[in-house]
């Protein structure tokens, strides 16, 4: 099968990003998962939103992702190729392509088939608190 034939060619969403479905009920018979790819254009960002009861996992393939989250989007973290981002149910967040020149390409997995997006009109903290993922693989940033 040709590479472009592996995904549902229908682009879901509009504006700064588009996605293509790979694992769905229609494509594979999956009942509780949705997986696909998403590309966010340079400098683009979503508005504040959440996905209701759905959990999401984002794997960054290429580019630089910036994620803001919290009741007022008061936290921020960045992820690059090879990094995973977990988005819990009902958590307000905003996805941002942190590059001015390169697209952000990701694989997205969700715990449901429905494309739940609840757009939010919330006050946004101007300078969010930067959060670093620190563990045995990711050292604390140097000051």
C-alpha positions, 0 to 999 in steps of 0.5 A: 500500500502506498504511504498516502493510502494508509490514512483517511485523506479527509482533513478534519478541522480548519484553520491552523491545523489539519489532521488525517485519521489512521485508526478509526471504527471506519478504517480498522474497526477500533471501538475505543481509540482514534489515532491519526496525524496532525500538522500545525502550520508555522506560527499557528495556535489553537484557541483555548479548549478541552476535549471533554471526557477524552484523554489524548496523547500527542507524539511529536514527530518533527518541529517544536510544540508549545503547550499551554494549560490550566484554568487560565492557561497559566502553565507552559511546556515545550516538546520536540521530536520524540517527546510525548504530551499527555492531555487529561480529560476536561483540562483547558489547553492550547496547542502552539507551533513554537516555530516561525518557519517549520510545520509541527508534525505529530501523531495523535491518539485519543480515547474515543471516536468522537471529535470532542472539542469544547472551545473556551472563552477564558482569561489568559495569563500573559506570562505563564509559568514554565514547567519542565519535565525532569527525570532520569532522561530529561535533566533540569535546565541550566540557569 
